């Protein structure tokens, strides 16, 4: 099968877990013998650059859609520029024309689109106009709200932004058209899109993301000493890093915190580290080293203040047999079994978070003996099982499309 994958970001240009998931899918599809090519964005450059993957054999087409800035540079601009960027992204034909030319040359059997913000929302209408079966994979709320984020406690839109958001969703619904199939990693995300009027007459399926396949180290024992926690992710307000540090300072007990990642709040993290020797900042940690960090702690903490979809760090932690302490928000609760593979707490509630840490501290030895059970909970999400099901769905979609 010849499969085209379209995504706004692809390594080395990446922001979060979505890109890691896409890479895992591409590599496994290639291992299964399918012909795969990727179309993605890149910082400003002339024309379309073509390369071969550094770790795989997929063809990667990179282009810069004509806009004010590249997707990863959004933090540098104020809201008026971001608004103009969104308008350009919704109406410009730059990205869709580039994708149309690539698809015309490649002639894929089917196209999978992922996050498209930043490379052009007209891309789906081009795919559908070319009569190619189109599968869209959801990763966040970026078609529902411009930022792609919904913060806990701010679920209701403000009166002065509501008309803009209503118009934004109308445009996004029109641009998405009618894909042949829509896949969502969590039921939460799928429900949110359907509540916003998306994909009302489209075949939709909930299909959790694949778990990491390269993990070769597992937790096999507990180390005596203080309660050890690990935070992995963007150092940003919506990921709860400020909340975590403030609550951590109030914990009554022997505790350590390791932080891995980078982001806009790095300076604040480094300032806390300088004044609290119980905190260690690891900076960016390569995936191959991250698992070693995880098996050295008692739990991985995910204190998100935004509605999460299906965070990669949860799959990674469960895969090595380490429990989690996470906000009960979005699709997080679909992956963590409360009091069995970790603990869920009310987002932004310090008292509930500290209560959970006290329970974990008392049960950390018991959780260390449950490592095999914890690992077993992600067995259904193994990459081989995921891609086998994905290929079956793609084959079914192509067959159904050909009968239209």
C-alpha positions, 0 to 999 in steps of 0.5 A, a space after each residue: 500500500 502506498 501511504 501519504 502522511 501529511 503533518 505540520 511538524 516532523 522531526 527535527 522540527 517537533 513540539 511534543 508527543 504528536 510528532 513522536 507518535 507519527 514517527 513510530 507509525 511511519 517506521 512500523 508501516 515501513 517495517 511492514 513493507 508499505 511505501 510511505 512518504 511524509 509531507 510536512 512544514 519547515 522554516 522558511 525556504 525556497 520551493 519543496 525540499 525532498 530528503 530521505 529519513 535519517 533513521 528510516 527510508 521514508 521520503 520526506 517532502 518539506 516546504 514553507 507555506 507562505 505565512 508570517 512565521 513558522 509554526 514553532 515561532 508562534 510564541 514570539 508574536 503578539 495576538 494581532 500577528 497570531 490572528 493574521 497568521 490564523 486567517 492566512 492559514 485558513 484561506 491561503 492556497 500556498 500549502 494546499 498547492 504544494 501538497 496537491 503537486 506532491 500527491 499528483 506526483 506520488 499517486 498514493 492509495 490513501 492519505 493520512 492527515 494529522 495536525 495541519 495548523 501552520 501548513 494550510 487548512 485547505 489541504 483536506 479539500 485538495 485531497 478530497 477533490 483529487 478523489 483520494 481516500 482521506 483519513 484524519 487523525 486527531 491529536 488536540 483541540 486545534 480545530 475547535 480553539 485557535 490555541 489548541 488548548 483548553 485550560 481547566 477552570 476556563 471551559 466557558 468562552 468569554 463573551 468577547 472571544 466567543 463570536 471569533 471562536 464560533 467563526 473559527 470553528 465554522 471555517 475549520 469544519 468547512 475546510 475539513 470537509 468530509 474525510 473517509 475516516 477520522 481516528 481519535 486517540 481518546 474518547 474525550 477528544 472525539 466527544 469534544 469534536 462532535 460536540 463542536 459539530 465536527 464529523 457528524 456524517 463521517 466514520 469515526 473511531 477511537 483508537 489509543 496511540 501506540 506505546 513506545 517500542 524502543 524501551 528496553 529497560 524496566 523497573 524491577 525493584 524499589 530503592 529505599 529512601 525519599 519519595 522520588 518524582 519525575 516530571 517530563 514535558 514542556 516547561 509551560 504553564 499549561 503543563 502544570 510545572 508552576 503548580 507542581 513546584 509550588 505544591 512540591 514546596 509544601 509537601 511534608 516529608 522526604 521527597 525529591 523531584 527531577 525535571 526533564 524538558 525545556 520551554 518558556 519557563 525554564 528560567 523559573 525552574 532553574 531559579 527554584 533549583 538554585 534555592 531547593 537542593 531537593 530539585 534536580 533539573 535534567 534539561 532535554 533528555 533523549 528518549 533512550 535516556 528517559 526510560 532510565 530516568 523513569 525506572 529510578 523514581 517512584 512515580 512520574 507526575 503529569 500535573 496538566 492544567 490543560 485538557 490533555 488528549 493522550 499524553 505520550 509520557 503516560 504510555 512511556 511511564 506505564 511501559 517501564 512499569 512506573 506508576 503515575 500521579 496525574 491530573 484527572 483531565 481530558 483523556 488522561 483518565 482513560 489510560 491510568 487506573 486509579 490506585 492500580 497504575 497510579 493516582 488521579 487528582 483534581 487539576 490545580 488542587 494542591 490539597 488533593 495533589 499533596 494528599 495523593 503524594 502522601 498515599 503514594 509515599 505510604 504505598 511506594 514499596 507495594 507499587 514497586 511489586 506491581 511493575 509487571 502488572 503496570 507494564 501489562 496495561 499498555 500491551 494492547 497499545 503495542 505499535 505492532 498491534 496498532 499498525 495492524 489495526 490501522 492497516 486493516 482500517 485503511 484497507 477497509 476505507 480504500 475498499 469502501 471508497 472505491 465502491 462509492 
